[in-house]
Amino acid sequence: MDELIGRLATNASIDSAVAEKTVGIILGFLRNEGPSDSVQALIDQIPGAEAAIEASKSSGGLSRLMGGGLMAVGTRLMSLGLGMSDIQTIARELFRFGRDKIGADQMGKIIAGTPGLSQFA
């Protein structure tokens, strides 16, 4: 997890705490919306990913009002102070990291199998 957070913080020029929250939000989204086997393979390769996903879960009413899907993720990421270009940079870096960890084929399955994600690849 530290390696991924470091890469995101450096390449997207964001704070490490924001990077960690971002990873949790995105991995949680992938777990809910993506192909489960491939997503779990990615999560298993990132020590601390489960804790980040749990920490990113919100029990507030606002998150329930936002619904799910990519729009809700975008809203949550923007609430951390990220702009659209930041989110694109983060997504691309996360995909690169994923390819390094589980291979291009598995990462391709995640991107292709998750609604709306291909626009960030």
C-alpha positions in Angstrom: 0.0 0.0 0.0 2.8 2.4 0.8 4.3 2.0 -2.6 1.0 2.7 -4.3 0.2 5.7 -2.1 3.7 7.1 -2.7 3.3 6.7 -6.5 -0.1 8.4 -6.4 1.0 11.2 -4.1 4.1 12.0 -6.3 2.5 11.5 -9.8 -0.8 13.2 -9.0 0.7 15.8 -6.6 -1.7 15.0 -3.8 -1.2 14.5 -0.1 -0.5 11.0 1.1 -3.7 10.9 3.3 -5.8 11.9 0.3 -4.0 9.2 -1.8 -4.9 6.6 0.8 -8.5 7.6 1.0 -8.6 7.6 -2.8 -7.3 4.1 -3.1 -9.9 2.9 -0.6 -12.7 4.5 -2.5 -11.6 3.2 -5.9 -10.9 -0.3 -4.7 -14.2 -0.4 -2.9 -15.9 0.7 -6.1 -14.1 -2.0 -8.1 -15.0 -4.6 -5.6 -18.7 -3.7 -5.9 -18.9 -3.0 -9.6 -16.1 -5.0 -11.3 -15.4 -8.7 -12.1 -14.9 -10.1 -8.6 -12.2 -12.7 -9.3 -9.9 -10.1 -11.0 -10.6 -7.4 -8.5 -9.9 -9.7 -5.6 -6.6 -10.8 -7.2 -5.6 -7.1 -7.3 -6.7 -6.4 -3.7 -4.8 -9.5 -2.6 -1.6 -8.0 -4.1 -1.9 -4.7 -2.2 -1.0 -5.1 1.5 -3.4 -2.9 3.5 -6.0 -2.7 0.7 -8.7 -4.3 2.8 -8.1 -1.8 5.6 -8.2 1.1 3.1 -11.5 -0.1 1.7 -13.0 -0.4 5.2 -11.7 3.1 6.2 -13.2 4.6 3.0 -16.7 3.3 3.7 -19.0 6.0 4.8 -22.0 5.4 7.1 -23.4 8.9 6.5 -26.7 9.5 4.8 -25.1 11.5 2.1 -23.4 8.5 0.6 -26.7 6.7 0.5 -28.3 9.6 -1.3 -25.5 9.6 -3.9 -26.3 6.0 -4.9 -23.6 3.9 -6.4 -21.6 3.6 -9.6 -19.0 5.8 -11.1 -20.8 9.1 -10.5 -20.9 8.4 -6.8 -17.2 7.6 -6.8 -16.5 10.8 -8.7 -18.5 12.8 -6.2 -16.6 11.2 -3.3 -13.3 11.8 -4.9 -14.2 15.5 -5.7 -15.2 15.9 -2.0 -11.5 15.1 -1.2 -10.5 18.2 -3.3 -9.7 16.3 -6.4 -10.5 17.7 -9.9 -11.3 15.6 -13.0 -7.7 15.8 -14.2 -6.5 14.6 -10.8 -8.9 11.7 -10.9 -7.8 10.7 -14.4 -4.1 10.8 -13.3 -4.9 8.7 -10.2 -6.9 6.2 -12.2 -4.1 5.8 -14.8 -1.5 5.4 -12.1 -3.6 2.8 -10.3 -4.1 0.9 -13.5 -0.3 0.9 -14.1 0.3 -0.3 -10.6 -2.4 -3.0 -11.1 -0.7 -4.2 -14.4 2.6 -4.5 -12.5 0.9 -6.5 -9.7 -1.5 -8.8 -11.6 -0.6 -8.5 -15.2 -2.1 -6.6 -18.2 -4.7 -9.3 -18.9 -6.2 -9.3 -15.4 -6.2 -5.5 -15.3 -7.8 -5.4 -18.7 -10.6 -7.6 -17.4 -11.2 -5.2 -14.5 -11.2 -2.2 -16.8 -13.4 -3.9 -19.4 -15.7 -5.5 -16.8 -16.4 -2.4 -14.8 -19.1 0.0 -16.1 -17.7 3.4 -17.1 -14.1 2.6 -16.2 -12.6 2.3 -19.7 -12.8 6.1 -20.2 -10.1 6.4 -17.5 -7.8 3.7 -18.9 
